[in-house]
């Protein structure tokens, strides 16, 4: 049996490595069990209302995270940016959302 040399183009190699990285990241994220508390419908509606007051970039990241259940890696691919940028945007959005909620309802609310 003859052994043939297999060569991949740089684009194909990058695509292959990106797919492997995505699989590793998603399996790591999916293995974590997250327990989320249930809030009354009034509080949920208030959060939905306040989310619309966020800047568009933050709104997109929050929507993709909590409504579409995407992880940071998937969001980064969707909006064509880095995972660290997505994490920073999400942190700023959650802090801003917490401020908006505190203005409306002074009672302590746990957001992420």
N, C-alpha and C positions, 0 to 999 in steps of 0.2 A: 504494500500500500504506500503510495506516495503522499508525502505531507506537502500541502500547498501553503504558501504564505498568505495569510489573510490580512488585508489592510483596509482600514476604515478611513473615510474622509474625516477631517476634524469636526465637521458639522454632525456627522452620524455619531461620532464618539461622544460629543457634548450632549446630544439628545439621549443617548444611552445612559450616560452618567446622571443626567438630570432626572430621568425616569427612575433610576435606582435610588437616588437621593429622595425623591418624592415618596417612594414606597417606604423607605426607612422612616422618614419623618411622619408619614400618615399612620404607620403601624405604631409608632411611639405615642402619638397623640391619641389614637383610638384605644390604646390600652389603658389610658387613665380614665377612671370612673369619676364623673363630676356630679355632685349632688347639688341641685339648684333648688332654693326655697321657692315656695309658691306664694305669690302676693295676690291681694284682692284685685278684682277687675278694675276698680277705680284707680288703684295705684298703677296697674299695667297700662291703662289708658293715659294716665298722666305721663308716664315714661315715654310712651309712643309720641305724645304731643311734644314733649321737650326734646326728643331726638330730632324732630324736624327743625328745631332752632339751631342745630349744630352747623358749622361750616360744611360745605358739600363734600370735601375730602374725608372729613371725620364721619359724616353721615353715611357715606358709602362703606367705609370700613366697619362701622357699627352694624349696618344693615347686613352686610355679608357675614359678619361674625355671629350675630344673634338670631337673625331671621333665616339665613340660608345655611347656618351651621358649618361655615368654612373655617379652616384653620389658617394661621398666618401665612403659611407657605402657599396655600391655594389662593388666598386673597392677593398675595404679592404677584402671583402669575396672572391673575385676572386683571389687576390694575397696572401691570408691568412696572413693578418696583421691587425693592429688596424687602426681605422679611424684617430686618431691623427697622426699616422705615415704617412698615405696617404696624409693628409693635409700638413705636413712638406715637404714631397717629392715634392708635387705639387708647394708649395711656392718656394722651391729652384729651381725647373725646370723653373718656370715662370721668376724668376730673372735671371737665366742663359740664357734663351731664349731672354730676353730683352737685356742683354749684347751682345749676338751674333748679334741681329738685329741692335743694335746701332753701332757696328763695320761696318756692311754692309751698313746701311742706317742711317745717323746721324739724319734724321728727326724724331721727337717724334712719337712713336707708342704706342698706348694704348693696353696692353695685360692684360686682366682680371683684 
